Amino acid sequence: MSRKKAKPMLSKRRIREIARQGKQIVPQIGELAAMAEEHRKYVRQGKKPKKKKKRKPKPQLRATDYVTPGQFARIFNLTEAIPKKVITRKALNQALLIIMVESGLRISEVCNLRLMDLPGYHGKQQLQIIDGKGGKDRVVDISDDLADFLKFYVSRYKSGCGQENWLFRSEQGGRLSTGAARCKIKRLAVKAGVWTFTKVDGTIATKFTPHKLRHTMAMNLQESSGQITIVQEVLGHSRINTTNIYAKSLPEIRLAEINKSSRKFQERSGMDLQKLTTPQESEKCG
């Protein structure tokens, strides 16, 4: 039946009347549900399916979209030093934090890492991302320190494991899920008191998410390199417009440059704000 020739089987008013009558007698819930479904099909006929609106990228990052070195230190200090032989939850959390803030990977990409994706297996100082966001494969360059840490981590906890094994495993032995990894990191943020708030039921939660570590890495890389194309390649963005939200200087750098510019202007103009704001001997109260 074409959309133009479609005829109503049951109107909305008729369904309401039947439902009102059903309260007086034994209601047939199954029949009412079937009637409602038939009415929905009729309403949908002749209408074009709504297109999903594309999510526009943020024009710029907010203050709560990345963490400062002090905030990250408060979270990282809650993890213990890695033990000699047996891996613990805190050691796993420590490795998650290090890899995410150093590589800028998404939490799903970190959980999907296998041993064969690491530099120690393919010989390049890169991480191989298989079936990432949008089903894309890519490689991510990493720092010397992260490469050394991964080598240390694998030699201590993954010795004797095959290259198909997951880098992070759950307590049941399978792949660590993204939900479990997200809960681990958010729990640390609550203990560290980073962006915490109180819910209606009285529980304490945090607005911190693992994706903030990806933003933090991108912000610092943009600040140190000054090249947005490098940030785009590392993050794996297909469009430069998505990466442009990181083209923003860090507050600490901005303040330092503002102070430098202010002092330079004062020297050229002969103005001395420090002298004006410092009370003279004659002005002091005796």
Buried (B, 14 or more C-beta within 10 A) or exposed (E): EEEEEEEEEBEEEEBEEBEEEBEEEEEEEEEBEEBBEBBEEBEEBEEEEEEEEEEEEEEEBEEEBBBBEEBBEBBBEBBEEBEEEEBEEBBBBBBBBBBBBBBBBBBBBBBBBBBBBBBBEBEEEBBBBBEBEEEEEBBBBBEEEBBEBBEEBBEBBBEEBEEEBBBBBBEEEEBBBBEEBBEBBBBBBBBBEBBBEEEEEEEEEBEBBBBBBBBBBBBBBBBEEEEBEBBBBBBBBEEEEBBBBBBBBBEEEEEEEEEEEEEEEBEEEEEEEEEEEEEEEEEEEE
